[in-house]
């Protein structure tokens, strides 16, 4: 475990909040759909910051801690890409205007940071008290990975009416019929109402919670250090919004990305279970090295991208969807 003082924790969280404030308060004060150039620039910024932080960890705590951070970051970043598929479907189902999608993702990611922080604290406490729970995490990840493989390329669907959080909110507050700019709440006829944009935000938050059930146990396979777990999660999530705007129009072309994610989840689950398996087989515990883990993750992603590129080159181009889709939300109050 790294010897991290309270002030380092406070300093890191302050840095993250400052970056988010600069993002929303300076560069995105006005609602707009980020261009590919802008999204690419921010993606480079977040990845560069993560690389710099990894360098600090290497210098501060040495090779092992640095490799743990890099591997954890790549796991979280690759798994977070799966969120993009859901965001594309969600924004399409609600016909969210591109200018407002950034605001939804900003607050969604801020909420995700808080939720994941709480889950990491809980996970670390459980592992410290109940060592055997690491094998439960491992078995769950193997199950999730295999489920993703057999799920294939079937398109996900968004069912807002079945979302528990949405049902609870709608029980107490009526939903406005139309979007009201970037606003989540609006008062009409003296009555407080939530806008469809808030419904979308709630689904984004609940979706991330579901994804976190996979990703948080996955990173505990790499490191038990709460600081490394938290910081690798934070950097991966911070880069998700810009990555969405960079890949939203082409994410469907990554045909084999789900296969790579399923391999990563299954491998990480096996990594958790491997010491127990080797004890049963040889009477001695063996561990899968961080270097091998990093190679498997990078190799799976590289093969998925290469295979997707080859398939896209061989497949005839499909006509583009109309760009002037109606902006009215699907869900009415």
C-alpha positions as CSV (number, residue, x, y, z in Angstrom):
1,X,0.0,0.0,0.0
2,X,1.2,3.5,-0.8
3,X,1.7,5.9,2.1
4,X,-0.6,8.6,1.0
5,X,-1.4,11.5,3.4
6,X,-4.7,13.2,3.7
7,X,-3.3,16.3,2.0
8,X,-2.4,14.3,-1.1
9,X,-6.0,13.0,-1.3
10,X,-7.3,16.5,-0.8
11,X,-4.9,17.9,-3.4
12,X,-5.9,15.3,-6.0
13,X,-9.6,15.9,-5.5
14,X,-9.1,19.7,-5.6
15,X,-7.2,19.2,-8.9
16,X,-10.0,17.2,-10.4
17,X,-12.7,19.7,-9.3
18,X,-10.6,22.6,-10.7
19,X,-10.3,20.8,-14.1
20,X,-14.0,20.2,-14.2
21,X,-14.7,23.8,-13.3
22,X,-12.4,25.0,-16.1
23,X,-14.0,22.6,-18.5
24,X,-17.6,23.7,-17.8
25,X,-17.0,27.3,-16.6
26,X,-14.5,28.4,-19.2
27,X,-14.5,26.2,-22.3
28,X,-18.1,25.1,-22.3
29,X,-20.0,28.0,-20.8
30,X,-22.3,28.1,-23.8
31,X,-24.3,25.0,-24.8
32,X,-22.8,23.6,-28.0
33,X,-22.0,20.3,-29.7
34,X,-18.2,19.8,-29.5
35,X,-16.5,19.4,-32.8
36,X,-14.3,16.5,-33.7
37,X,-11.3,18.7,-33.3
38,X,-12.4,20.0,-29.9
39,X,-13.2,16.5,-28.7
40,X,-9.9,15.2,-30.0
41,X,-8.0,18.0,-28.2
42,X,-9.7,17.2,-24.9
43,X,-9.1,13.5,-25.3
44,X,-5.4,14.2,-25.8
45,X,-5.5,16.5,-22.7
46,X,-7.0,13.8,-20.4
47,X,-4.8,11.0,-21.7
48,X,-1.7,13.2,-21.4
49,X,-2.6,14.1,-17.8
50,X,-3.1,10.4,-17.0
51,X,0.3,9.7,-18.5
52,X,2.0,12.5,-16.5
53,X,0.3,11.2,-13.3
54,X,1.6,7.7,-14.2
55,X,5.1,9.1,-14.5
56,X,4.7,10.7,-11.0
57,X,3.7,7.3,-9.6
58,X,6.7,5.6,-11.2
59,X,9.1,8.2,-9.8
60,X,7.4,8.3,-6.4
61,X,6.6,4.7,-5.6
62,X,8.6,2.7,-8.2
63,X,7.9,0.3,-11.1
64,X,5.3,-1.9,-9.4
65,X,3.0,0.9,-8.4
66,X,3.4,2.6,-11.7
67,X,2.5,-0.6,-13.6
68,X,-0.5,-1.1,-11.4
69,X,-1.8,2.4,-12.1
70,X,-1.2,2.0,-15.9
71,X,-2.9,-1.4,-16.0
72,X,-5.8,-0.2,-13.9
73,X,-6.3,2.9,-16.0
74,X,-6.3,0.8,-19.2
75,X,-8.8,-1.6,-17.8
76,X,-11.1,1.2,-16.6
77,X,-10.7,3.2,-19.8
78,X,-11.4,0.3,-22.1
79,X,-14.4,-0.8,-20.0
80,X,-15.7,2.8,-20.0
81,X,-15.8,2.7,-23.8
82,X,-18.8,0.3,-23.4
83,X,-20.7,3.2,-21.9
84,X,-20.4,5.0,-25.2
85,X,-22.7,2.4,-26.9
86,X,-25.3,3.1,-24.3
87,X,-25.0,6.9,-24.5
88,X,-25.5,6.8,-28.3
89,X,-28.6,4.7,-27.9
90,X,-29.9,6.8,-25.0
91,X,-29.4,10.2,-26.7
92,X,-31.0,8.8,-29.8
93,X,-34.0,7.3,-28.0
94,X,-34.7,10.7,-26.3
95,X,-33.6,12.7,-29.3
96,X,-31.4,14.8,-27.1
97,X,-30.1,17.8,-29.1
98,X,-26.3,17.5,-29.5
99,X,-25.8,21.0,-27.8
100,X,-27.2,19.6,-24.5
101,X,-25.5,16.2,-24.5
102,X,-22.3,17.7,-23.1
103,X,-24.1,19.1,-20.0
104,X,-25.8,15.7,-19.3
105,X,-22.4,13.9,-19.6
106,X,-20.7,16.5,-17.4
107,X,-23.1,16.1,-14.5
108,X,-23.3,12.4,-15.1
109,X,-19.6,12.0,-14.8
110,X,-19.5,14.1,-11.7
111,X,-22.1,11.9,-10.1
112,X,-20.2,8.8,-11.3
113,X,-17.0,10.0,-9.6
114,X,-18.9,10.3,-6.3
115,X,-20.6,6.9,-6.7
116,X,-17.4,5.1,-7.7
117,X,-15.5,6.7,-4.8
118,X,-18.1,5.3,-2.4
119,X,-17.9,1.9,-4.1
120,X,-14.1,1.8,-3.9
121,X,-14.2,2.6,-0.2
122,X,-16.7,-0.2,0.4
123,X,-14.8,-2.7,-1.8
124,X,-11.5,-1.9,0.0
125,X,-13.2,-2.3,3.4
126,X,-14.7,-5.7,2.3
127,X,-11.4,-7.0,1.0
128,X,-9.6,-6.0,4.2
129,X,-12.2,-7.7,6.4
130,X,-13.1,-10.7,4.1
131,X,-10.2,-11.8,2.0
132,X,-12.2,-14.5,0.4
133,X,-14.5,-12.0,-1.3
134,X,-11.8,-11.5,-4.0
135,X,-12.8,-14.9,-5.4
136,X,-16.4,-13.8,-5.5
137,X,-15.3,-10.8,-7.5
138,X,-13.3,-13.0,-9.8
139,X,-16.1,-15.4,-10.4
140,X,-18.5,-12.6,-11.1
141,X,-16.1,-11.0,-13.7
142,X,-15.7,-14.4,-15.5
143,X,-19.5,-14.7,-15.6
144,X,-19.8,-11.1,-16.9
145,X,-17.1,-11.7,-19.6
146,X,-18.7,-14.9,-20.8
147,X,-22.1,-13.3,-20.8
148,X,-20.8,-10.5,-23.0
149,X,-19.3,-13.0,-25.4
150,X,-22.5,-15.0,-25.8
151,X,-24.5,-11.8,-26.0
152,X,-22.8,-11.2,-29.3
153,X,-23.5,-8.0,-31.3
154,X,-27.2,-7.8,-30.3
155,X,-28.1,-4.1,-30.0
156,X,-29.0,-2.9,-26.6
157,X,-32.3,-1.1,-26.1
158,X,-33.2,1.7,-23.7
159,X,-36.3,1.3,-21.7
160,X,-36.7,4.5,-19.5
161,X,-40.1,3.4,-18.2
162,X,-38.5,0.4,-16.6
163,X,-35.8,2.3,-14.8
164,X,-36.4,2.3,-11.1
165,X,-34.8,5.7,-10.4
166,X,-36.9,7.3,-13.2
167,X,-40.1,5.7,-11.8
168,X,-39.4,7.0,-8.3
169,X,-38.7,10.6,-9.5
170,X,-41.8,10.6,-11.8
171,X,-43.9,9.5,-8.8
172,X,-43.1,12.8,-7.0
173,X,-42.5,15.3,-9.9
174,X,-44.3,15.6,-13.2
175,X,-42.2,15.6,-16.4
176,X,-42.4,18.6,-18.8
177,X,-43.3,17.7,-22.4
178,X,-40.4,19.4,-24.1
179,X,-36.8,20.4,-23.5
180,X,-36.1,23.8,-21.9
181,X,-32.6,24.5,-23.0
182,X,-30.0,23.1,-20.6
183,X,-32.4,23.2,-17.6
184,X,-33.1,20.1,-15.5
185,X,-36.0,21.7,-13.6
186,X,-38.6,24.2,-14.9
187,X,-41.6,25.9,-13.3
188,X,-44.8,26.0,-15.4
189,X,-48.0,27.6,-14.2
190,X,-46.5,27.8,-10.7
191,X,-45.8,24.0,-10.7
192,X,-42.2,22.6,-10.5
193,X,-41.5,20.1,-13.2
194,X,-38.5,18.0,-14.3
195,X,-37.4,18.2,-17.9
196,X,-36.7,15.2,-20.1
197,X,-33.0,16.2,-19.8
198,X,-33.1,15.3,-16.1
199,X,-34.6,11.9,-17.0
200,X,-31.7,11.3,-19.4
201,X,-29.2,12.3,-16.7
202,X,-30.8,9.8,-14.2
203,X,-30.5,7.0,-16.7
204,X,-26.9,7.9,-17.4
205,X,-26.2,7.8,-13.6
206,X,-28.0,4.5,-13.1
207,X,-26.3,3.0,-16.2
208,X,-22.8,4.0,-14.8
209,X,-23.7,2.3,-11.5
210,X,-24.4,-0.9,-13.4
211,X,-21.1,-0.7,-15.3
212,X,-19.2,0.1,-12.1
213,X,-20.3,-3.3,-10.7
214,X,-18.0,-4.8,-13.3
215,X,-15.2,-2.2,-13.5
216,X,-14.6,-1.7,-9.7
217,X,-14.0,-5.4,-9.0
218,X,-11.8,-5.6,-12.1
219,X,-9.3,-3.0,-10.9
220,X,-9.0,-4.7,-7.5
221,X,-7.5,-7.7,-9.4
222,X,-4.6,-5.4,-10.3
223,X,-4.1,-3.5,-7.0
224,X,-5.6,-3.3,-3.6
225,X,-4.3,0.2,-3.0
226,X,-7.3,2.6,-2.6
227,X,-5.3,5.6,-4.0
228,X,-4.3,3.8,-7.2
229,X,-7.8,2.3,-7.6
230,X,-9.4,5.7,-7.2
231,X,-7.0,7.7,-9.3
232,X,-7.1,5.3,-12.2
233,X,-10.9,5.3,-12.1
234,X,-11.0,9.1,-12.0
235,X,-8.7,9.6,-15.0
236,X,-10.6,7.0,-17.1
237,X,-14.0,8.6,-16.3
238,X,-12.8,12.2,-16.9
239,X,-11.7,11.3,-20.4
240,X,-15.0,9.5,-21.2
241,X,-17.0,12.6,-22.2
242,X,-14.6,13.9,-24.8
243,X,-14.1,10.3,-26.0
244,X,-17.8,10.0,-26.6
245,X,-17.9,13.1,-28.8
246,X,-14.9,11.8,-30.7
247,X,-16.3,8.3,-31.3
248,X,-20.1,8.7,-31.2
249,X,-20.5,8.7,-35.0
250,X,-18.1,5.8,-35.6
251,X,-18.5,3.6,-32.5
252,X,-20.7,1.3,-34.5
253,X,-17.8,0.5,-36.7
254,X,-15.9,-1.1,-33.9
255,X,-17.6,-4.4,-34.5
256,X,-15.3,-6.4,-32.3
257,X,-14.8,-4.1,-29.3
258,X,-17.3,-6.0,-27.3
259,X,-15.4,-9.2,-27.9
260,X,-12.2,-7.5,-26.6
261,X,-14.0,-6.2,-23.5
262,X,-15.4,-9.7,-22.8
263,X,-11.8,-11.1,-23.1
264,X,-10.5,-8.5,-20.7
265,X,-13.3,-9.1,-18.1
266,X,-12.8,-12.9,-18.3
267,X,-9.0,-12.6,-18.1
268,X,-9.2,-10.3,-15.1
269,X,-11.6,-12.6,-13.4
270,X,-9.3,-15.5,-14.0
271,X,-6.4,-13.4,-12.6
272,X,-8.3,-13.1,-9.4
273,X,-9.0,-16.8,-9.2
274,X,-5.6,-18.0,-10.4
275,X,-3.9,-18.2,-6.9
276,X,-6.6,-20.4,-5.6
277,X,-6.7,-22.5,-8.8
278,X,-2.9,-23.1,-8.7
279,X,-3.1,-24.0,-5.0
280,X,-5.6,-26.7,-5.8
281,X,-3.5,-27.9,-8.8
282,X,0.0,-27.7,-7.5
283,X,-0.3,-27.0,-3.8
284,X,1.4,-23.6,-4.3
285,X,-0.1,-20.2,-5.1
286,X,1.0,-18.5,-8.3
287,X,0.1,-15.0,-9.5
288,X,-0.4,-13.6,-13.0
289,X,2.1,-10.7,-13.3
290,X,1.2,-7.1,-14.0
291,X,3.3,-7.2,-17.2
292,X,1.3,-10.2,-18.6
293,X,-2.0,-8.5,-17.6
294,X,-1.0,-5.3,-19.4
295,X,0.0,-7.3,-22.5
296,X,-3.3,-9.2,-22.6
297,X,-5.3,-6.0,-22.3
298,X,-3.4,-4.1,-25.0
299,X,-3.3,-7.1,-27.2
300,X,-7.1,-7.7,-27.0
301,X,-7.8,-4.0,-27.8
302,X,-5.3,-3.9,-30.6
303,X,-6.7,-7.0,-32.2
304,X,-10.3,-5.8,-31.9
305,X,-9.5,-2.4,-33.5
306,X,-7.5,-4.1,-36.3
307,X,-10.2,-6.7,-37.0
308,X,-12.9,-4.0,-37.0
309,X,-10.8,-1.9,-39.4
310,X,-10.4,-4.9,-41.8
311,X,-14.1,-5.7,-41.7
312,X,-15.1,-2.0,-42.3
313,X,-12.8,-1.9,-45.3
314,X,-14.4,-5.0,-46.8
315,X,-18.0,-4.1,-46.0
316,X,-19.9,-1.7,-48.4
317,X,-20.6,1.7,-47.0
318,X,-24.1,2.2,-45.6
319,X,-26.0,5.4,-46.3
320,X,-25.8,8.0,-43.6
321,X,-28.8,8.6,-41.4
322,X,-30.7,11.9,-41.8
323,X,-29.0,14.6,-39.8
324,X,-32.2,16.6,-39.3
325,X,-33.9,14.2,-36.9
326,X,-36.6,15.8,-34.7
327,X,-35.5,17.2,-31.4
328,X,-38.6,16.5,-29.4
329,X,-38.1,14.1,-26.5
330,X,-39.7,10.6,-26.7
331,X,-40.8,10.5,-23.0
332,X,-43.7,12.8,-22.1
333,X,-45.0,13.7,-18.7
